[in-house]
Amino acid sequence: MLKTNKRCQLGFKTLIDDAVFQHNSRPCSLADGDFNHDNLLDIVVINFDTNTIGIFLNNGNELFAPQITNTTGDQSSSMSVVVGDFNNDGYLDISVTNYDLHNIDIFLGYGNGNFTKQSSYSTGLHSNPYAIALNDFNKDVYLDIGVANSGTNTIDIFLD
């Protein structure tokens, strides 16, 4: 076995300045995907205190376009976000957990960076959904959604 002493050096820099967020928006979760089919990774972020998701489209020059926001509902307290093609149209969609509304939202993407809230699914009274994951849990080739509910100590699986 050949050993090497090479070290990986990482360099970090700020690409999205805090000035682009609304005052006290409290971003708390993010995911990435190519939301506008330009082969660049874009970012979606949960803004906990403003009850919005923010879309940041990658300009390709180490900068992102100004935030495009969509509401998650009054006092939704969204906690977690995932990205996947939920309706199999070739465009990425977004799902978020809404802690205080006891549900998850699905936002359908149009392939141009814009999203529309399509539906909400209840996770049950006092469930407080906290975390979300995607997988094909039942092996039918469609994405399913798993949700961890901190209020009821349960896990919900939403099968597509």
Secondary structure as UniProt FT lines:
FT   HELIX           18..20
FT   TURN            23..24
FT   STRAND          27..33
FT   TURN            35..36
FT   STRAND          42..47
FT   TURN            48..51
FT   STRAND          52..56
FT   STRAND          68..71
FT   TURN            74..75
FT   STRAND          78..84
FT   TURN            86..87
FT   STRAND          93..98
FT   TURN            99..102
FT   STRAND          103..109
FT   STRAND          115..122
FT   TURN            125..126
FT   STRAND          129..135
FT   TURN            137..138
FT   STRAND          144..149
FT   TURN            150..153
FT   STRAND          154..158
//
